[in-house]
Amino acid sequence: MTDTRPAACVVGYPARHSRSPMLHGYWIKRYGLDADYRAEEIPPGEIREFLTHLADHGYVGCNVTMPHKDVAFELSEPDERAIAVGAANTLWLENGRLRSTNTDIEGFLGALDAAAPGWDQRTSEAIVLGAGGAGRALVYGLIERGIGSIHLVNRTVEKSEAMRERFGERVIPARWDQLPELLSGARLLANATSLGMHDQPPLEIDITNMADDAVVSDIVYVPLTTPLLAAAKARGLATSNGLDMLLHQAVRGFELWFGKRPEVTRELYDLLAADIEPG
Ligand code: NAP
């Protein structure tokens, strides 16, 4: 018998390590939907056929992870966010057309809204560390929210300069040694480098002189509480971590595929947190 339930998947190579099936599976169960979400391990040589004939493979949409993000962007009709960031991670079928978006932007913004409601109203200056793929999504999100000045600190200065070219003069390339002075004026600090991640060099930064109502976001997800977030919590600042962003970025895909806007709850956070950091 063929399975006629609406289904989505995460497509990668490998894909089995992905936490997306656990996350979407939780929501499918919670809302009592007759739907499915699976992991599909598709080798590079087969990805074009798979995405081009997504419906024939039984799917209404998918998440795309490494190494297929570029092909997904190329084969789909990207929305404004995916075009701005130059990468798509969520695809869906709309009247037979394969559409795509980048959900890292709303993942980052949604996590901040939950951690510190109204943060964007208080923030005229923000600092983003990292000008890689994730940094691009964060900077674009801050521009969408109307943040006036975004100081962008990156080891390779050419990349932060390229981001200013791409997004305009609200992006201000800065050096690491300027941080002490920048931190006192900023209401948001977001780390989008891989520093501080398990097996990577530490992120050494002193946040003592940040304002008492500042917010700190670190999108690394292993560990869940990076030394930067621990320092921010010790100061009583609002924080958001990589798992918060991961959960909030998943909301839109679920809604597009299954027609229900799901809620990010404490129970869901704890389920995924226990998988990332068992015991
Ligand atoms: P990427 O494109 O490879 O960028 C890596 C960034 O880290 C670059 O800015 C790079 O600087 C910087 N960096 C790496 N090693 C460094 C070092 N030793 N010293 C100084 N800077 C260093 O990676 P990405 O995709 O943007 O991901 C960045 C981080 O975000 C990763 O930890 C990833 O797991 C996390 N992430 C989380 C989520 C989420 O949902 N929570 C989503 C996406 C990504 P250079 O440009 O100078 O190399």
py3Dmol code that shows the C-alpha trace and the ligand (Angstrom):
import py3Dmol

protein = """\
ATOM      1  CA  MET A   1       0.000   0.000   0.000  1.00  0.00           C
ATOM      2  CA  THR A   2       1.342   3.480  -0.811  1.00  0.00           C
ATOM      3  CA  ASP A   3       1.735   5.970   1.982  1.00  0.00           C
ATOM      4  CA  THR A   4      -0.516   8.922   1.105  1.00  0.00           C
ATOM      5  CA  ARG A   5       0.277  11.049   4.161  1.00  0.00           C
ATOM      6  CA  PRO A   6       1.916  14.410   3.457  1.00  0.00           C
ATOM      7  CA  ALA A   7       5.611  13.945   4.145  1.00  0.00           C
ATOM      8  CA  ALA A   8       8.714  16.098   4.303  1.00  0.00           C
ATOM      9  CA  CYS A   9      12.342  15.160   4.842  1.00  0.00           C
ATOM     10  CA  VAL A  10      15.830  16.405   5.495  1.00  0.00           C
ATOM     11  CA  VAL A  11      18.073  15.752   2.514  1.00  0.00           C
ATOM     12  CA  GLY A  12      21.807  15.483   3.072  1.00  0.00           C
ATOM     13  CA  TYR A  13      24.845  13.272   2.609  1.00  0.00           C
ATOM     14  CA  PRO A  14      25.110  12.111   5.328  1.00  0.00           C
ATOM     15  CA  ALA A  15      21.681  12.866   6.822  1.00  0.00           C
ATOM     16  CA  ARG A  16      21.221  10.333   9.603  1.00  0.00           C
ATOM     17  CA  HIS A  17      22.851  12.555  12.234  1.00  0.00           C
ATOM     18  CA  SER A  18      20.211  15.262  11.667  1.00  0.00           C
ATOM     19  CA  ARG A  19      17.994  16.198  14.597  1.00  0.00           C
ATOM     20  CA  SER A  20      15.244  17.459  12.280  1.00  0.00           C
ATOM     21  CA  PRO A  21      13.259  14.150  12.314  1.00  0.00           C
ATOM     22  CA  MET A  22      13.108  14.283  16.127  1.00  0.00           C
ATOM     23  CA  LEU A  23      12.029  17.914  16.055  1.00  0.00           C
ATOM     24  CA  HIS A  24       9.362  17.679  13.355  1.00  0.00           C
ATOM     25  CA  GLY A  25       8.269  14.260  14.638  1.00  0.00           C
ATOM     26  CA  TYR A  26       7.554  15.876  18.015  1.00  0.00           C
ATOM     27  CA  TRP A  27       5.276  18.486  16.411  1.00  0.00           C
ATOM     28  CA  ILE A  28       3.503  15.937  14.183  1.00  0.00           C
ATOM     29  CA  LYS A  29       2.633  13.928  17.294  1.00  0.00           C
ATOM     30  CA  ARG A  30       1.778  16.957  19.423  1.00  0.00           C
ATOM     31  CA  TYR A  31      -0.723  18.285  16.886  1.00  0.00           C
ATOM     32  CA  GLY A  32      -2.064  14.805  16.040  1.00  0.00           C
ATOM     33  CA  LEU A  33      -1.301  15.221  12.316  1.00  0.00           C
ATOM     34  CA  ASP A  34      -1.431  12.351   9.859  1.00  0.00           C
ATOM     35  CA  ALA A  35       1.958  13.278   8.384  1.00  0.00           C
ATOM     36  CA  ASP A  36       5.552  12.096   8.304  1.00  0.00           C
ATOM     37  CA  TYR A  37       9.082  13.545   8.369  1.00  0.00           C
ATOM     38  CA  ARG A  38      12.109  11.433   7.412  1.00  0.00           C
ATOM     39  CA  ALA A  39      15.848  11.649   6.750  1.00  0.00           C
ATOM     40  CA  GLU A  40      16.941  11.021   3.136  1.00  0.00           C
ATOM     41  CA  GLU A  41      20.577  10.316   2.464  1.00  0.00           C
ATOM     42  CA  ILE A  42      21.071  11.289  -1.192  1.00  0.00           C
ATOM     43  CA  PRO A  43      24.538  11.120  -2.824  1.00  0.00           C
ATOM     44  CA  PRO A  44      25.692  14.171  -4.814  1.00  0.00           C
ATOM     45  CA  GLY A  45      25.192  12.355  -8.148  1.00  0.00           C
ATOM     46  CA  GLU A  46      21.465  11.830  -7.434  1.00  0.00           C
ATOM     47  CA  ILE A  47      20.452  15.091  -5.789  1.00  0.00           C
ATOM     48  CA  ARG A  48      19.312  16.900  -8.962  1.00  0.00           C
ATOM     49  CA  GLU A  49      16.930  14.113  -9.890  1.00  0.00           C
ATOM     50  CA  PHE A  50      15.659  13.870  -6.302  1.00  0.00           C
ATOM     51  CA  LEU A  51      14.864  17.581  -5.917  1.00  0.00           C
ATOM     52  CA  THR A  52      13.474  17.986  -9.427  1.00  0.00           C
ATOM     53  CA  HIS A  53      11.018  15.139  -8.795  1.00  0.00           C
ATOM     54  CA  LEU A  54      10.360  15.752  -5.103  1.00  0.00           C
ATOM     55  CA  ALA A  55       6.627  15.013  -5.371  1.00  0.00           C
ATOM     56  CA  ASP A  56       7.302  11.710  -7.175  1.00  0.00           C
ATOM     57  CA  HIS A  57       9.505  10.743  -4.240  1.00  0.00           C
ATOM     58  CA  GLY A  58       6.510  11.323  -1.966  1.00  0.00           C
ATOM     59  CA  TYR A  59       7.363  14.727  -0.503  1.00  0.00           C
ATOM     60  CA  VAL A  60       5.651  18.095  -0.193  1.00  0.00           C
ATOM     61  CA  GLY A  61       8.941  19.734   0.782  1.00  0.00           C
ATOM     62  CA  CYS A  62      12.264  19.293   2.522  1.00  0.00           C
ATOM     63  CA  ASN A  63      15.102  20.737   4.516  1.00  0.00           C
ATOM     64  CA  VAL A  64      18.431  20.708   2.773  1.00  0.00           C
ATOM     65  CA  THR A  65      21.730  20.268   4.524  1.00  0.00           C
ATOM     66  CA  MET A  66      25.363  19.710   3.486  1.00  0.00           C
ATOM     67  CA  PRO A  67      26.525  19.222   0.769  1.00  0.00           C
ATOM     68  CA  HIS A  68      23.355  20.013  -1.195  1.00  0.00           C
ATOM     69  CA  LYS A  69      22.599  23.645  -0.260  1.00  0.00           C
ATOM     70  CA  ASP A  70      24.030  25.161  -3.470  1.00  0.00           C
ATOM     71  CA  VAL A  71      22.155  22.750  -5.753  1.00  0.00           C
ATOM     72  CA  ALA A  72      18.937  23.384  -3.813  1.00  0.00           C
ATOM     73  CA  PHE A  73      19.323  27.127  -4.323  1.00  0.00           C
ATOM     74  CA  GLU A  74      20.051  26.669  -8.020  1.00  0.00           C
ATOM     75  CA  LEU A  75      17.125  24.311  -8.735  1.00  0.00           C
ATOM     76  CA  SER A  76      14.466  26.236  -6.820  1.00  0.00           C
ATOM     77  CA  GLU A  77      12.751  29.635  -6.960  1.00  0.00           C
ATOM     78  CA  PRO A  78      14.238  31.398  -3.927  1.00  0.00           C
ATOM     79  CA  ASP A  79      12.330  34.026  -1.929  1.00  0.00           C
ATOM     80  CA  GLU A  80      13.799  37.401  -0.936  1.00  0.00           C
ATOM     81  CA  ARG A  81      15.578  36.034   2.139  1.00  0.00           C
ATOM     82  CA  ALA A  82      17.228  33.139   0.303  1.00  0.00           C
ATOM     83  CA  ILE A  83      18.349  35.517  -2.444  1.00  0.00           C
ATOM     84  CA  ALA A  84      19.773  38.001   0.089  1.00  0.00           C
ATOM     85  CA  VAL A  85      21.741  35.329   1.922  1.00  0.00           C
ATOM     86  CA  GLY A  86      22.599  33.379  -1.243  1.00  0.00           C
ATOM     87  CA  ALA A  87      21.565  30.073   0.339  1.00  0.00           C
ATOM     88  CA  ALA A  88      18.374  28.048   0.784  1.00  0.00           C
ATOM     89  CA  ASN A  89      17.737  25.472   3.500  1.00  0.00           C
ATOM     90  CA  THR A  90      13.960  24.926   3.251  1.00  0.00           C
ATOM     91  CA  LEU A  91      12.072  23.924   0.098  1.00  0.00           C
ATOM     92  CA  TRP A  92       8.373  23.457  -0.594  1.00  0.00           C
ATOM     93  CA  LEU A  93       6.121  22.827  -3.554  1.00  0.00           C
ATOM     94  CA  GLU A  94       3.754  25.660  -4.443  1.00  0.00           C
ATOM     95  CA  ASN A  95       1.374  24.848  -7.298  1.00  0.00           C
ATOM     96  CA  GLY A  96       3.973  22.464  -8.716  1.00  0.00           C
ATOM     97  CA  ARG A  97       6.824  25.013  -8.445  1.00  0.00           C
ATOM     98  CA  LEU A  98       9.788  24.263  -6.203  1.00  0.00           C
ATOM     99  CA  ARG A  99      10.177  27.294  -3.922  1.00  0.00           C
ATOM    100  CA  SER A 100      12.871  27.936  -1.323  1.00  0.00           C
ATOM    101  CA  THR A 101      13.707  30.153   1.618  1.00  0.00           C
ATOM    102  CA  ASN A 102      16.395  30.587   4.229  1.00  0.00           C
ATOM    103  CA  THR A 103      14.966  29.982   7.693  1.00  0.00           C
ATOM    104  CA  ASP A 104      18.159  30.817   9.631  1.00  0.00           C
ATOM    105  CA  ILE A 105      17.067  34.461   9.585  1.00  0.00           C
ATOM    106  CA  GLU A 106      13.780  33.884  11.358  1.00  0.00           C
ATOM    107  CA  GLY A 107      15.436  31.280  13.581  1.00  0.00           C
ATOM    108  CA  PHE A 108      17.833  33.914  14.866  1.00  0.00           C
ATOM    109  CA  LEU A 109      15.175  36.637  15.156  1.00  0.00           C
ATOM    110  CA  GLY A 110      12.540  34.317  16.664  1.00  0.00           C
ATOM    111  CA  ALA A 111      14.977  33.132  19.338  1.00  0.00           C
ATOM    112  CA  LEU A 112      15.827  36.743  20.233  1.00  0.00           C
ATOM    113  CA  ASP A 113      12.144  37.728  20.380  1.00  0.00           C
ATOM    114  CA  ALA A 114      11.479  34.842  22.776  1.00  0.00           C
ATOM    115  CA  ALA A 115      14.525  35.588  24.976  1.00  0.00           C
ATOM    116  CA  ALA A 116      14.145  39.365  25.123  1.00  0.00           C
ATOM    117  CA  PRO A 117      10.815  40.692  23.801  1.00  0.00           C
ATOM    118  CA  GLY A 118      11.222  44.192  22.342  1.00  0.00           C
ATOM    119  CA  TRP A 119      15.031  43.878  22.014  1.00  0.00           C
ATOM    120  CA  ASP A 120      14.929  45.433  18.548  1.00  0.00           C
ATOM    121  CA  GLN A 121      13.230  48.592  19.850  1.00  0.00           C
ATOM    122  CA  ARG A 122      16.111  49.158  22.291  1.00  0.00           C
ATOM    123  CA  THR A 123      18.908  48.296  19.862  1.00  0.00           C
ATOM    124  CA  SER A 124      20.442  50.883  17.582  1.00  0.00           C
ATOM    125  CA  GLU A 125      23.867  49.241  17.544  1.00  0.00           C
ATOM    126  CA  ALA A 126      24.604  45.532  17.299  1.00  0.00           C
ATOM    127  CA  ILE A 127      27.797  43.494  17.006  1.00  0.00           C
ATOM    128  CA  VAL A 128      27.988  40.350  14.890  1.00  0.00           C
ATOM    129  CA  LEU A 129      31.061  38.130  15.126  1.00  0.00           C
ATOM    130  CA  GLY A 130      31.582  36.102  11.946  1.00  0.00           C
ATOM    131  CA  ALA A 131      30.984  36.790   8.275  1.00  0.00           C
ATOM    132  CA  GLY A 132      30.491  33.207   7.046  1.00  0.00           C
ATOM    133  CA  GLY A 133      27.172  31.743   5.887  1.00  0.00           C
ATOM    134  CA  ALA A 134      25.506  32.073   9.294  1.00  0.00           C
ATOM    135  CA  GLY A 135      26.867  35.584   9.824  1.00  0.00           C
ATOM    136  CA  ARG A 136      25.267  36.637   6.530  1.00  0.00           C
ATOM    137  CA  ALA A 137      21.858  35.408   7.705  1.00  0.00           C
ATOM    138  CA  LEU A 138      22.204  37.208  11.049  1.00  0.00           C
ATOM    139  CA  VAL A 139      23.263  40.497   9.459  1.00  0.00           C
ATOM    140  CA  TYR A 140      20.370  40.362   6.982  1.00  0.00           C
ATOM    141  CA  GLY A 141      17.946  39.648   9.836  1.00  0.00           C
ATOM    142  CA  LEU A 142      19.187  42.694  11.738  1.00  0.00           C
ATOM    143  CA  ILE A 143      18.794  44.836   8.628  1.00  0.00           C
ATOM    144  CA  GLU A 144      15.218  43.550   8.192  1.00  0.00           C
ATOM    145  CA  ARG A 145      14.501  44.628  11.776  1.00  0.00           C
ATOM    146  CA  GLY A 146      15.842  48.118  11.083  1.00  0.00           C
ATOM    147  CA  ILE A 147      18.930  48.009  13.339  1.00  0.00           C
ATOM    148  CA  GLY A 148      20.891  51.178  12.516  1.00  0.00           C
ATOM    149  CA  SER A 149      24.515  50.047  12.868  1.00  0.00           C
ATOM    150  CA  ILE A 150      25.824  46.508  12.656  1.00  0.00           C
ATOM    151  CA  HIS A 151      29.485  46.222  13.592  1.00  0.00           C
ATOM    152  CA  LEU A 152      30.760  43.135  11.815  1.00  0.00           C
ATOM    153  CA  VAL A 153      33.901  41.562  13.216  1.00  0.00           C
ATOM    154  CA  ASN A 154      35.597  38.857  11.166  1.00  0.00           C
ATOM    155  CA  ARG A 155      39.098  37.392  11.057  1.00  0.00           C
ATOM    156  CA  THR A 156      39.174  37.729   7.254  1.00  0.00           C
ATOM    157  CA  VAL A 157      38.406  41.405   6.766  1.00  0.00           C
ATOM    158  CA  GLU A 158      37.659  41.017   3.035  1.00  0.00           C
ATOM    159  CA  LYS A 159      34.550  39.019   3.966  1.00  0.00           C
ATOM    160  CA  SER A 160      33.110  41.727   6.207  1.00  0.00           C
ATOM    161  CA  GLU A 161      33.872  44.293   3.530  1.00  0.00           C
ATOM    162  CA  ALA A 162      32.085  42.134   0.956  1.00  0.00           C
ATOM    163  CA  MET A 163      29.074  42.037   3.288  1.00  0.00           C
ATOM    164  CA  ARG A 164      28.986  45.836   3.425  1.00  0.00           C
ATOM    165  CA  GLU A 165      29.042  45.873  -0.387  1.00  0.00           C
ATOM    166  CA  ARG A 166      26.153  43.409  -0.411  1.00  0.00           C
ATOM    167  CA  PHE A 167      23.958  44.886   2.340  1.00  0.00           C
ATOM    168  CA  GLY A 168      24.944  48.565   2.451  1.00  0.00           C
ATOM    169  CA  GLU A 169      26.498  51.011   4.849  1.00  0.00           C
ATOM    170  CA  ARG A 170      24.619  49.941   7.953  1.00  0.00           C
ATOM    171  CA  VAL A 171      27.203  47.124   8.004  1.00  0.00           C
ATOM    172  CA  ILE A 172      30.410  48.454   9.544  1.00  0.00           C
ATOM    173  CA  PRO A 173      33.447  46.154   9.279  1.00  0.00           C
ATOM    174  CA  ALA A 174      35.426  46.165  12.540  1.00  0.00           C
ATOM    175  CA  ARG A 175      38.523  44.515  14.003  1.00  0.00           C
ATOM    176  CA  TRP A 176      38.692  42.247  17.069  1.00  0.00           C
ATOM    177  CA  ASP A 177      40.792  44.840  18.919  1.00  0.00           C
ATOM    178  CA  GLN A 178      37.947  47.376  18.591  1.00  0.00           C
ATOM    179  CA  LEU A 179      35.558  45.146  20.554  1.00  0.00           C
ATOM    180  CA  PRO A 180      36.127  46.583  24.059  1.00  0.00           C
ATOM    181  CA  GLU A 181      35.043  50.014  22.874  1.00  0.00           C
ATOM    182  CA  LEU A 182      32.171  48.729  20.682  1.00  0.00           C
ATOM    183  CA  LEU A 183      30.700  46.509  23.404  1.00  0.00           C
ATOM    184  CA  SER A 184      29.770  49.411  25.666  1.00  0.00           C
ATOM    185  CA  GLY A 185      27.546  50.976  22.992  1.00  0.00           C
ATOM    186  CA  ALA A 186      25.877  47.815  21.663  1.00  0.00           C
ATOM    187  CA  ARG A 187      22.616  46.284  22.957  1.00  0.00           C
ATOM    188  CA  LEU A 188      23.158  43.033  21.050  1.00  0.00           C
ATOM    189  CA  LEU A 189      26.194  40.774  20.659  1.00  0.00           C
ATOM    190  CA  ALA A 190      25.807  37.722  18.418  1.00  0.00           C
ATOM    191  CA  ASN A 191      28.465  35.092  17.794  1.00  0.00           C
ATOM    192  CA  ALA A 192      28.256  33.478  14.343  1.00  0.00           C
ATOM    193  CA  THR A 193      31.821  32.162  14.251  1.00  0.00           C
ATOM    194  CA  SER A 194      32.637  28.574  15.091  1.00  0.00           C
ATOM    195  CA  LEU A 195      34.798  29.776  18.015  1.00  0.00           C
ATOM    196  CA  GLY A 196      33.638  28.367  21.341  1.00  0.00           C
ATOM    197  CA  MET A 197      32.245  25.256  19.667  1.00  0.00           C
ATOM    198  CA  HIS A 198      33.306  21.829  20.917  1.00  0.00           C
ATOM    199  CA  ASP A 199      36.750  20.989  19.380  1.00  0.00           C
ATOM    200  CA  GLN A 200      37.300  24.581  18.183  1.00  0.00           C
ATOM    201  CA  PRO A 201      39.420  27.332  19.755  1.00  0.00           C
ATOM    202  CA  PRO A 202      37.693  29.314  22.540  1.00  0.00           C
ATOM    203  CA  LEU A 203      36.009  32.656  21.970  1.00  0.00           C
ATOM    204  CA  GLU A 204      37.822  35.035  24.286  1.00  0.00           C
ATOM    205  CA  ILE A 205      35.793  38.148  24.884  1.00  0.00           C
ATOM    206  CA  ASP A 206      35.135  40.248  27.969  1.00  0.00           C
ATOM    207  CA  ILE A 207      31.542  41.491  28.149  1.00  0.00           C
ATOM    208  CA  THR A 208      31.878  43.302  31.489  1.00  0.00           C
ATOM    209  CA  ASN A 209      31.138  46.712  30.009  1.00  0.00           C
ATOM    210  CA  MET A 210      28.016  45.754  28.032  1.00  0.00           C
ATOM    211  CA  ALA A 211      24.812  47.528  29.145  1.00  0.00           C
ATOM    212  CA  ASP A 212      22.597  45.789  31.724  1.00  0.00           C
ATOM    213  CA  ASP A 213      19.756  45.459  29.206  1.00  0.00           C
ATOM    214  CA  ALA A 214      21.964  44.030  26.433  1.00  0.00           C
ATOM    215  CA  VAL A 215      21.233  40.646  24.831  1.00  0.00           C
ATOM    216  CA  VAL A 216      23.829  38.002  23.946  1.00  0.00           C
ATOM    217  CA  SER A 217      23.263  35.333  21.317  1.00  0.00           C
ATOM    218  CA  ASP A 218      25.658  32.490  20.555  1.00  0.00           C
ATOM    219  CA  ILE A 219      24.452  30.276  17.723  1.00  0.00           C
ATOM    220  CA  VAL A 220      26.958  27.481  18.355  1.00  0.00           C
ATOM    221  CA  TYR A 221      24.988  24.447  19.585  1.00  0.00           C
ATOM    222  CA  VAL A 222      27.593  22.203  21.114  1.00  0.00           C
ATOM    223  CA  PRO A 223      27.946  23.053  23.956  1.00  0.00           C
ATOM    224  CA  LEU A 224      24.538  24.588  24.616  1.00  0.00           C
ATOM    225  CA  THR A 225      25.977  27.015  27.144  1.00  0.00           C
ATOM    226  CA  THR A 226      29.195  28.367  25.673  1.00  0.00           C
ATOM    227  CA  PRO A 227      31.587  30.311  27.930  1.00  0.00           C
ATOM    228  CA  LEU A 228      30.231  33.504  26.304  1.00  0.00           C
ATOM    229  CA  LEU A 229      26.653  32.616  27.283  1.00  0.00           C
ATOM    230  CA  ALA A 230      27.754  31.551  30.760  1.00  0.00           C
ATOM    231  CA  ALA A 231      29.401  34.965  31.239  1.00  0.00           C
ATOM    232  CA  ALA A 232      26.262  36.735  29.974  1.00  0.00           C
ATOM    233  CA  LYS A 233      23.996  34.716  32.281  1.00  0.00           C
ATOM    234  CA  ALA A 234      26.304  35.432  35.227  1.00  0.00           C
ATOM    235  CA  ARG A 235      25.788  39.132  34.499  1.00  0.00           C
ATOM    236  CA  GLY A 236      22.010  38.635  34.324  1.00  0.00           C
ATOM    237  CA  LEU A 237      21.792  39.459  30.598  1.00  0.00           C
ATOM    238  CA  ALA A 238      19.147  37.895  28.350  1.00  0.00           C
ATOM    239  CA  THR A 239      20.630  35.137  26.171  1.00  0.00           C
ATOM    240  CA  SER A 240      19.732  32.864  23.309  1.00  0.00           C
ATOM    241  CA  ASN A 241      21.689  29.828  22.126  1.00  0.00           C
ATOM    242  CA  GLY A 242      22.131  27.690  19.014  1.00  0.00           C
ATOM    243  CA  LEU A 243      19.352  25.276  19.936  1.00  0.00           C
ATOM    244  CA  ASP A 244      16.879  28.160  20.383  1.00  0.00           C
ATOM    245  CA  MET A 245      17.773  29.259  16.844  1.00  0.00           C
ATOM    246  CA  LEU A 246      17.507  25.720  15.460  1.00  0.00           C
ATOM    247  CA  LEU A 247      14.015  25.278  16.944  1.00  0.00           C
ATOM    248  CA  HIS A 248      12.722  28.659  15.791  1.00  0.00           C
ATOM    249  CA  GLN A 249      14.107  28.172  12.258  1.00  0.00           C
ATOM    250  CA  ALA A 250      12.096  24.951  11.938  1.00  0.00           C
ATOM    251  CA  VAL A 251       8.711  26.641  12.497  1.00  0.00           C
ATOM    252  CA  ARG A 252       8.279  28.021   8.977  1.00  0.00           C
ATOM    253  CA  GLY A 253       9.062  24.751   7.160  1.00  0.00           C
ATOM    254  CA  PHE A 254       6.559  22.833   9.273  1.00  0.00           C
ATOM    255  CA  GLU A 255       3.903  25.458   8.583  1.00  0.00           C
ATOM    256  CA  LEU A 256       4.596  25.458   4.832  1.00  0.00           C
ATOM    257  CA  TRP A 257       4.449  21.667   4.535  1.00  0.00           C
ATOM    258  CA  PHE A 258       1.717  20.735   6.986  1.00  0.00           C
ATOM    259  CA  GLY A 259      -0.397  23.898   7.302  1.00  0.00           C
ATOM    260  CA  LYS A 260      -0.007  24.323  11.055  1.00  0.00           C
ATOM    261  CA  ARG A 261       2.230  26.915  12.700  1.00  0.00           C
ATOM    262  CA  PRO A 262       3.907  25.000  15.533  1.00  0.00           C
ATOM    263  CA  GLU A 263       5.000  26.356  18.875  1.00  0.00           C
ATOM    264  CA  VAL A 264       8.509  26.192  20.325  1.00  0.00           C
ATOM    265  CA  THR A 265       7.992  24.932  23.876  1.00  0.00           C
ATOM    266  CA  ARG A 266      10.186  24.181  26.870  1.00  0.00           C
ATOM    267  CA  GLU A 267       9.318  20.498  26.500  1.00  0.00           C
ATOM    268  CA  LEU A 268      10.636  20.468  22.913  1.00  0.00           C
ATOM    269  CA  TYR A 269      13.780  22.344  23.948  1.00  0.00           C
ATOM    270  CA  ASP A 270      14.447  19.805  26.728  1.00  0.00           C
ATOM    271  CA  LEU A 271      13.913  16.864  24.357  1.00  0.00           C
ATOM    272  CA  LEU A 272      16.534  18.130  21.896  1.00  0.00           C
ATOM    273  CA  ALA A 273      18.871  19.384  24.626  1.00  0.00           C
ATOM    274  CA  ALA A 274      18.953  15.890  26.150  1.00  0.00           C
ATOM    275  CA  ASP A 275      19.937  14.512  22.744  1.00  0.00           C
ATOM    276  CA  ILE A 276      22.712  17.090  22.260  1.00  0.00           C
ATOM    277  CA  GLU A 277      24.042  16.796  25.800  1.00  0.00           C
ATOM    278  CA  PRO A 278      22.955  13.431  27.228  1.00  0.00           C
ATOM    279  CA  GLY A 279      23.052  13.022  31.006  1.00  0.00           C
TER     280      GLY A 279
END
"""
ligand_1 = """\
48
NAP
P 31.408 29.258 7.969
O 30.701 29.811 6.789
O 32.482 28.242 7.793
O 32.003 30.507 8.801
C 32.837 30.286 9.926
C 33.091 31.616 10.635
O 33.902 31.374 11.793
C 33.843 32.637 9.788
O 33.424 33.925 10.166
C 35.294 32.368 10.216
O 36.154 33.465 9.992
C 35.112 32.145 11.698
N 36.218 31.409 12.284
C 36.458 30.077 12.190
N 37.592 29.756 12.851
C 38.083 30.917 13.367
C 39.230 31.260 14.142
N 40.110 30.321 14.532
N 39.407 32.551 14.511
C 38.525 33.511 14.127
N 37.420 33.259 13.387
C 37.197 31.970 13.000
O 30.377 28.585 8.988
P 28.842 28.990 9.247
O 27.983 28.098 8.444
O 28.711 30.454 9.111
O 28.667 28.538 10.781
C 29.262 29.281 11.854
C 28.774 28.719 13.199
O 27.351 28.872 13.307
C 29.026 27.226 13.378
O 29.403 27.012 14.725
C 27.682 26.577 13.098
O 27.517 25.353 13.791
C 26.744 27.633 13.649
N 25.372 27.614 13.047
C 24.319 27.445 13.893
C 23.031 27.442 13.373
C 21.856 27.239 14.305
O 20.740 27.030 13.853
N 22.062 27.311 15.591
C 22.808 27.615 11.997
C 23.917 27.816 11.165
C 25.207 27.802 11.707
P 36.920 33.608 8.561
O 35.906 34.165 7.595
O 38.029 34.541 8.850
O 37.372 32.213 8.186
"""
view = py3Dmol.view(width=600, height=400)
view.addModel(protein, "pdb")
view.setStyle({"model": 0}, {"cartoon": {"style": "trace"}})
view.addModel(ligand_1, "xyz")
view.setStyle({"model": 1}, {"stick": {}})
view.zoomTo()
view.show()
